[in-house]
Amino acid sequence: MYIKKILIAIVLIGLVVSGVVAYNIYTIMFNSNTAFNSDETYVFVPTDATYKEVREQLEPLLKDIGSFDALAKKKKYNTNIKAGRYIIKKNMNNNDIINSIRSNNIPLQLSFNNQETLENLAGRIASQIEADSLSLIKVMKDSEFLNENNFSNATALGMYIPNSYEFFWNTSAEQFRDRMLKEYNRFWSDTRLNKAKAVNLTPTQVTVLASIVQKETAKTDERPRVAGVYLNRLKVGMPLQADPTVIYAIKKSTNDFDQVIKRVLYKDLELDSPYNTYKYAGLPPGLITMPDISSIDAVLNPEKHDYYYFVANVKNFGYHKFAKTLSQHNVNRQEYVRWINEQGVNR
């Protein structure tokens, strides 16, 4: 009888212990363990990150990091870290959190536009994905890659078509560049290639001219007309005489792309630079900025007209006055010069 009681007691103690263990396991796995108030937050796990690095990100987000550690070890997450951008939602339990950061890499919408240099583009991209700006610049300027794909340092910016793209956060610099080449080739469809031929330009030349159009007018509805002016000039061998190219030449020669130049002076027109389209005929050797798709398509679909000149319209700001003859242009230009002098703009 005594032995029977002992056996019963042992069984009861075992059941209690099992119950406590089961309760603890349930608590560790299924009780909410988030400590933030927003609906969700993101954890960014770098390439080759250690569990310690992931834990440091998670600790301020969780109520009980110890219980998370226990389950992470049990599920072997601590030895199987995956890089990426992961979402943690409010009131998630440890099990859900581990499942999320193990296999639910969330892509993001990467966007860029109007970058003036590859360096600026690299900085913009580095703020959105894991790759840093130095590694991005290195692959963007890789001479072997550029030569293989008919680009140069001067034209490489044209390979990056401004838009929004879906990427994983842990994208490398090389993966980003190679994806952009695919997007570039996809952008230059047969339809666009045929339109480039129709205006007697290569895709690279189209983007160079589009970069000038981009700088000349912010009005998308005016860009086909501006493109038409420059194409008319190219056809008859006139210099483009585009002020934005002179401004770019100044910035490039001084290596200061942050300076603001609102007015081109006569002395600037003497700057000896292949980007000075007052001094050198034809297109400059490269882009002066990253053109929008609207500017590229404006060059491919130019307005057909007989205009060869244009100047800022001081009575309709943002737009321009166009002229077919130099005499009419000089009248329009004098109006602009009087206005800008009245504003006291000297540079």
LOVEXMAR-675852 format. One record per residue (C-alpha): x negated, y negated, z negated; chain. Coordinates in nm, 2 decimals. Example, Ala and Ser with C-alpha at 12.3 -4.5 7.8 and 13.67 -1.06 7.14 Angstrom:
<sites>
     px     py     pz c
  -1.23   0.45  -0.78 A
  -1.37   0.11  -0.71 A
</sites>
This chain:
<sites>
     px     py     pz c
   0.00   0.00   0.00 A
  -0.28  -0.24  -0.09 A
  -0.46  -0.17   0.23 A
  -0.14  -0.23   0.43 A
  -0.10  -0.57   0.26 A
  -0.46  -0.65   0.35 A
  -0.40  -0.55   0.72 A
  -0.08  -0.76   0.73 A
  -0.27  -1.06   0.58 A
  -0.55  -1.02   0.84 A
  -0.29  -1.01   1.12 A
  -0.12  -1.31   0.99 A
  -0.44  -1.50   0.95 A
  -0.54  -1.40   1.30 A
  -0.21  -1.53   1.43 A
  -0.26  -1.86   1.25 A
  -0.61  -1.89   1.38 A
  -0.50  -1.80   1.73 A
  -0.22  -2.05   1.71 A
  -0.46  -2.32   1.59 A
  -0.70  -2.23   1.87 A
  -0.42  -2.23   2.13 A
  -0.29  -2.56   2.00 A
  -0.64  -2.71   2.02 A
  -0.68  -2.58   2.37 A
  -0.34  -2.72   2.47 A
  -0.43  -3.05   2.31 A
  -0.76  -3.06   2.49 A
  -0.61  -2.97   2.83 A
  -0.27  -3.13   2.84 A
  -0.23  -3.42   2.60 A
  -0.27  -3.77   2.74 A
  -0.62  -3.89   2.70 A
  -0.63  -4.23   2.87 A
  -0.71  -4.55   2.68 A
  -0.65  -4.82   2.95 A
  -0.33  -5.02   2.99 A
  -0.32  -5.06   3.37 A
  -0.13  -4.80   3.58 A
  -0.45  -4.67   3.73 A
  -0.82  -4.72   3.75 A
  -1.11  -4.59   3.96 A
  -1.43  -4.41   3.88 A
  -1.72  -4.44   4.13 A
  -1.95  -4.14   4.11 A
  -2.28  -4.21   4.29 A
  -2.46  -3.96   4.51 A
  -2.67  -3.72   4.29 A
  -2.51  -3.86   3.97 A
  -2.56  -3.66   3.65 A
  -2.28  -3.57   3.41 A
  -2.42  -3.83   3.17 A
  -2.37  -4.10   3.42 A
  -2.01  -4.00   3.49 A
  -1.95  -3.97   3.11 A
  -2.07  -4.33   3.06 A
  -1.81  -4.45   3.30 A
  -1.54  -4.24   3.15 A
  -1.60  -4.31   2.78 A
  -1.44  -4.66   2.77 A
  -1.14  -4.52   2.96 A
  -1.06  -4.23   2.74 A
  -0.93  -4.20   2.38 A
  -1.13  -3.89   2.30 A
  -1.45  -3.83   2.50 A
  -1.53  -3.53   2.29 A
  -1.23  -3.33   2.40 A
  -1.31  -3.42   2.76 A
  -1.67  -3.30   2.72 A
  -1.53  -2.97   2.58 A
  -1.31  -2.91   2.88 A
  -1.56  -3.03   3.13 A
  -1.80  -2.77   3.00 A
  -1.54  -2.50   3.00 A
  -1.44  -2.58   3.36 A
  -1.81  -2.62   3.46 A
  -1.76  -2.97   3.59 A
  -2.06  -3.09   3.39 A
  -2.28  -2.89   3.63 A
  -2.09  -2.95   3.95 A
  -2.06  -3.33   4.00 A
  -1.92  -3.46   4.33 A
  -1.99  -3.81   4.46 A
  -1.69  -4.03   4.55 A
  -1.43  -4.28   4.45 A
  -1.17  -4.12   4.22 A
  -0.85  -4.24   4.07 A
  -0.74  -4.19   3.71 A
  -0.38  -4.27   3.63 A
  -0.24  -4.38   3.30 A
  -0.15  -4.10   3.06 A
  -0.35  -3.84   3.26 A
  -0.47  -3.54   3.05 A
  -0.82  -3.41   3.05 A
  -0.73  -3.13   3.29 A
  -0.58  -3.37   3.54 A
  -0.87  -3.61   3.51 A
  -1.12  -3.33   3.58 A
  -0.92  -3.20   3.88 A
  -0.90  -3.56   4.01 A
  -1.27  -3.64   3.99 A
  -1.37  -3.30   4.11 A
  -1.18  -3.29   4.44 A
  -0.97  -3.60   4.51 A
  -1.22  -3.84   4.67 A
  -1.00  -4.14   4.77 A
  -1.09  -4.32   5.09 A
  -1.08  -4.70   5.10 A
  -1.00  -4.96   5.37 A
  -1.33  -5.12   5.47 A
  -1.30  -5.45   5.66 A
  -1.53  -5.71   5.80 A
  -1.52  -6.00   6.05 A
  -1.70  -6.32   6.15 A
  -2.04  -6.23   6.02 A
  -2.31  -6.44   6.18 A
  -2.60  -6.21   6.13 A
  -2.68  -5.84   6.07 A
  -2.80  -5.94   5.72 A
  -2.46  -6.10   5.64 A
  -2.28  -5.79   5.78 A
  -2.49  -5.56   5.57 A
  -2.41  -5.76   5.26 A
  -2.04  -5.75   5.34 A
  -2.05  -5.37   5.39 A
  -2.26  -5.31   5.08 A
  -2.00  -5.48   4.87 A
  -1.75  -5.21   4.97 A
  -1.94  -4.88   4.99 A
  -2.22  -4.70   4.81 A
  -2.49  -4.78   5.06 A
  -2.70  -5.09   4.97 A
  -2.77  -5.38   5.20 A
  -3.14  -5.29   5.25 A
  -3.06  -4.94   5.37 A
  -2.79  -5.08   5.60 A
  -3.03  -5.33   5.75 A
  -3.29  -5.06   5.81 A
  -3.06  -4.84   6.01 A
  -2.89  -5.13   6.19 A
  -3.23  -5.25   6.32 A
  -3.37  -4.90   6.38 A
  -3.55  -4.95   6.72 A
  -3.50  -4.59   6.83 A
  -3.13  -4.60   6.77 A
  -3.09  -4.94   6.94 A
  -3.29  -4.83   7.25 A
  -3.10  -4.50   7.28 A
  -2.77  -4.69   7.28 A
  -2.87  -4.99   7.50 A
  -2.88  -5.25   7.22 A
  -3.15  -5.48   7.09 A
  -3.18  -5.68   6.76 A
  -3.03  -5.97   6.94 A
  -2.72  -5.78   7.06 A
  -2.68  -5.52   6.78 A
  -2.42  -5.73   6.60 A
  -2.19  -5.67   6.90 A
  -2.17  -5.30   6.82 A
  -1.96  -5.37   6.51 A
  -1.61  -5.44   6.61 A
  -1.44  -5.64   6.34 A
  -1.14  -5.46   6.20 A
  -1.03  -5.24   5.90 A
  -1.15  -4.88   5.89 A
  -1.10  -4.59   5.65 A
  -1.42  -4.48   5.48 A
  -1.51  -4.28   5.18 A
  -1.69  -4.50   4.92 A
  -1.99  -4.26   4.91 A
  -2.07  -4.32   5.28 A
  -2.44  -4.35   5.36 A
  -2.59  -4.64   5.57 A
  -2.66  -4.40   5.85 A
  -2.31  -4.25   5.84 A
  -2.16  -4.60   5.85 A
  -2.37  -4.71   6.15 A
  -2.30  -4.39   6.34 A
  -1.92  -4.42   6.28 A
  -1.93  -4.78   6.41 A
  -2.10  -4.66   6.73 A
  -1.81  -4.42   6.78 A
  -1.56  -4.70   6.71 A
  -1.75  -4.92   6.96 A
  -1.74  -4.66   7.23 A
  -1.37  -4.60   7.16 A
  -1.30  -4.97   7.18 A
  -1.46  -4.99   7.52 A
  -1.19  -4.79   7.69 A
  -1.18  -4.75   8.07 A
  -0.93  -5.04   8.08 A
  -1.17  -5.28   7.90 A
  -1.46  -5.16   8.11 A
  -1.28  -5.23   8.43 A
  -1.18  -5.57   8.31 A
  -1.55  -5.64   8.23 A
  -1.65  -5.54   8.58 A
  -1.38  -5.77   8.71 A
  -1.54  -6.07   8.55 A
  -1.88  -5.95   8.66 A
  -2.01  -5.88   8.30 A
  -2.14  -5.58   8.11 A
  -1.97  -5.50   7.77 A
  -2.28  -5.66   7.59 A
  -2.25  -5.97   7.80 A
  -1.88  -5.99   7.72 A
  -1.95  -5.98   7.35 A
  -2.22  -6.25   7.39 A
  -1.98  -6.48   7.57 A
  -1.70  -6.39   7.33 A
  -1.93  -6.50   7.04 A
  -1.95  -6.85   7.20 A
  -1.58  -6.86   7.25 A
  -1.53  -6.76   6.89 A
  -1.74  -7.06   6.77 A
  -1.58  -7.30   7.02 A
  -1.22  -7.26   6.90 A
  -1.04  -7.11   6.61 A
  -0.71  -7.12   6.80 A
  -0.66  -6.77   6.94 A
  -0.41  -6.90   7.20 A
  -0.67  -7.13   7.34 A
  -0.95  -6.88   7.37 A
  -0.85  -6.74   7.71 A
  -0.87  -7.10   7.85 A
  -1.21  -7.17   7.69 A
  -1.34  -6.83   7.82 A
  -1.21  -6.94   8.17 A
  -1.42  -7.25   8.15 A
  -1.74  -7.06   8.08 A
  -1.67  -6.80   8.34 A
  -1.61  -7.08   8.60 A
  -1.95  -7.22   8.51 A
  -2.13  -6.89   8.53 A
  -1.98  -6.83   8.88 A
  -2.12  -7.15   9.02 A
  -2.45  -7.14   8.83 A
  -2.37  -7.43   8.59 A
  -2.54  -7.43   8.25 A
  -2.29  -7.33   7.98 A
  -2.39  -7.63   7.77 A
  -2.22  -7.49   7.46 A
  -2.28  -7.68   7.14 A
  -2.24  -7.37   6.92 A
  -2.54  -7.21   7.09 A
  -2.75  -7.52   7.01 A
  -2.64  -7.50   6.64 A
  -2.73  -7.13   6.63 A
  -3.07  -7.21   6.79 A
  -3.13  -7.47   6.51 A
  -3.03  -7.23   6.24 A
  -3.24  -6.95   6.39 A
  -3.55  -7.17   6.44 A
  -3.53  -7.29   6.07 A
  -3.42  -6.95   5.94 A
  -3.14  -7.12   5.76 A
  -2.80  -6.98   5.85 A
  -2.63  -7.15   5.56 A
  -2.68  -7.50   5.68 A
  -2.37  -7.69   5.80 A
  -2.41  -7.88   6.13 A
  -2.10  -8.07   6.24 A
  -2.25  -8.27   6.52 A
  -2.51  -8.19   6.78 A
  -2.75  -8.47   6.85 A
  -2.93  -8.56   7.18 A
  -3.26  -8.46   7.02 A
  -3.12  -8.11   6.95 A
  -3.06  -8.05   7.32 A
  -3.44  -8.05   7.37 A
  -3.50  -7.76   7.13 A
  -3.69  -7.50   7.32 A
  -3.49  -7.19   7.24 A
  -3.34  -6.92   7.47 A
  -3.02  -6.99   7.28 A
  -3.01  -7.35   7.39 A
  -2.77  -7.33   7.68 A
  -2.83  -7.69   7.77 A
  -3.19  -7.61   7.84 A
  -3.15  -7.26   7.98 A
  -2.89  -7.15   8.23 A
  -2.68  -6.83   8.19 A
  -2.59  -6.64   7.88 A
  -2.82  -6.65   7.57 A
  -3.01  -6.33   7.49 A
  -2.78  -6.23   7.21 A
  -2.47  -6.30   7.00 A
  -2.44  -6.62   6.80 A
  -2.18  -6.47   6.57 A
  -1.95  -6.17   6.54 A
  -1.65  -6.23   6.78 A
  -1.30  -6.13   6.69 A
  -1.12  -5.88   6.91 A
  -0.91  -6.18   7.03 A
  -1.23  -6.35   7.16 A
  -1.35  -6.04   7.33 A
  -1.01  -5.99   7.49 A
  -1.00  -6.36   7.59 A
  -1.32  -6.30   7.80 A
  -1.17  -5.99   7.95 A
  -0.84  -6.17   8.02 A
  -0.94  -6.53   8.09 A
  -0.70  -6.79   8.20 A
  -0.75  -6.86   8.57 A
  -0.79  -7.24   8.62 A
  -1.02  -7.50   8.77 A
  -1.15  -7.65   8.45 A
  -1.52  -7.69   8.40 A
  -1.53  -7.91   8.10 A
  -1.37  -7.95   7.76 A
  -1.41  -8.15   7.44 A
  -1.23  -8.16   7.10 A
  -0.89  -8.32   7.11 A
  -0.88  -8.58   6.83 A
  -0.50  -8.61   6.87 A
  -0.43  -8.24   6.83 A
  -0.70  -8.11   6.59 A
  -0.82  -7.76   6.65 A
  -0.75  -7.78   7.02 A
  -0.94  -7.93   7.31 A
  -0.89  -8.15   7.61 A
  -0.99  -7.98   7.94 A
  -1.11  -8.15   8.26 A
  -1.17  -8.04   8.62 A
  -1.41  -8.32   8.69 A
  -1.71  -8.48   8.51 A
  -1.56  -8.82   8.54 A
  -1.24  -8.71   8.36 A
  -1.45  -8.53   8.10 A
  -1.65  -8.84   8.03 A
  -1.33  -9.03   7.96 A
  -1.22  -8.75   7.72 A
  -1.56  -8.73   7.56 A
  -1.58  -9.11   7.49 A
  -1.26  -9.08   7.30 A
  -1.41  -8.80   7.09 A
  -1.74  -8.99   7.03 A
  -1.55  -9.30   6.91 A
  -1.35  -9.09   6.67 A
  -1.65  -8.90   6.53 A
  -1.84  -9.22   6.48 A
  -1.55  -9.37   6.29 A
  -1.56  -9.07   6.06 A
  -1.93  -9.13   5.99 A
  -2.04  -8.78   6.09 A
  -2.41  -8.81   6.16 A
  -2.49  -8.44   6.14 A
</sites>
